[in-house]
Amino acid sequence: MTTQRWASDAEVRRIGEGLIERTLPKSEWTHAAHFAAAVYLVAGRPDIAAEREMPDLIRTYNLATGGENTDTAGYHETITQASLHVVRHVLASLPKGAALNVITNAVLDAGYADKDWPLHHWRRDTLFSVAARRGWVAPDLEPLP
């Protein structure tokens, strides 16, 4: 598996702004791009309360790009909130003012490049339950860092 790398702040900013403006091509909304957007919101946009606003940003982006938000597809609250948590965890280990691409690459390098990383913390049936998709469900295998 090749992990997408972010070479510049501008690349991460383009992903984050593309999510916000709903202009990011759907083909670019990859697992790594989800983390780039989370990093952008957490570290690059202090005016945005990421945990509160990212859910609607993703939901509206999904609809704008032909996706859906149902009990089986589209937006997933537990994964989104867990992703923001690990971004903040990794960010706390880096020098203050680290570049957005450095933060994003550090998150991916910390074990989150694998899209199945949540399954280290949740049983599959718990993570993919309707309850976990609609709201926060705490890990039932191993706590988040």
N, C-alpha and C positions, 0 to 999 in steps of 0.2 A: 504494500500500500504506500503510495506516495502522498506525503502530506503537503497540502498547498502552503506555500510560503508567502509572506507579505513583505515586499521590498521597500515600501515607503508608507509614511503617514497618509499620503494622498490616496493610496489604494484602499486603505482601511476607511478613510473618510468617505470615499466614493460609495463603498458598500453601505455604510451607515446612512448617508444622505439618500441613497437610492431606496433604502427601506422606508425612510421617513416620507420621501416624496412619491413613493410607489412607482419609481421609474427603473429600478434595477431589473434587468432581464431575468425572467424566471430561471433560465439555465444557469445563472450565476448565483442563485440562492442555494448554495451548497452547505454542507455541514460546517466547513471552515468559515464560510461567510456568515453563518449564524453567530459564531464566536467573534468575528470581526465587528459585526453590528453591535454585539453586546459590549465589546471593548470600547467602541466608539461612543456608545451611550453612557457607559460608566465613567470612562476616563477623558473623553473628549467633549462631552456635553453636560457640564455640571448644572445647566439650567433644566435638564430633563431628569425626572425621578424614574430611573430605568425600571425598577421593579413594578412601578405603577403604570408606566406608559408603554413599555415594550409589548405587553400583551395586545393592546389595541393596534399598535403599529404593525405587528405581525398579522393580526386578523384582517386588517384593512388591506395590507399588502397581498395576502393570500387571495382575497376576493378580486383585487385589481388585476391580478395576473392570471385569473381564470381558475384559481383554486377554490377550496371550500373550507369551512370550519364546522366539523360535525363531531359526533361522538366517536368516530373512527378515523378521521382524517383532518389534516390542517393543524390549527393551533393546539399546543399542548402546554398547559399551565405548569405542571410539575417540572417538565424538562426545561422550560424557559426560566423558571425561578432558580432551578439548580444550576443552570448555565451561568446566570448572573452571579450566583453565589461563588462558583469556582473562579470566575473572572476576578471578583473582588479578592478572593483568597490569593490568587497568583499575583495580582497587582500589589498586594501588601508586602510581598517578598522582593519587589523590585525597587530600584532607586526612585525617589519622588521625581516626577516629570519625565519618566521614561516615554519614549516615542510609542505611538499607537501600534505601529507594526511590530515593535519589539515586544510589547505586551501581548499582542495577538499570537505571535510566534511562541512566546513563553507559555501561554495557555495551552496551545496545541502540543508543545513539547513536554508539558507536565502530565501527559497521559490522556488528554482530551481530544486528540486527533481522531481517535477511533470513535465512530458514531455510536457504538454500543457501550460507551463508558458508563452510562447510567445504570447498566445492568450489574455493575459492581456494587451498587448501592440499593437497588430495588429488585425484587423478584419480577420477572417478566409480566406475570398476570397482574401484579399490583401496578407496575409502571404503565401498562397499556389499558388499564381500566378506565371506564368513563369518569369515575371520580378523580383520577389523577390527570386526566385530560382537561377536565373542567375546573379543577381547583388544586391547591397544594396538598400533596400527600407525602408525609415524611418517609425517609428511607426505611425499608424493613429488612435490609441485609447489613449494611455498613453505613455509619454516619458520613455525611459529607465532611471534607476537611475543614 
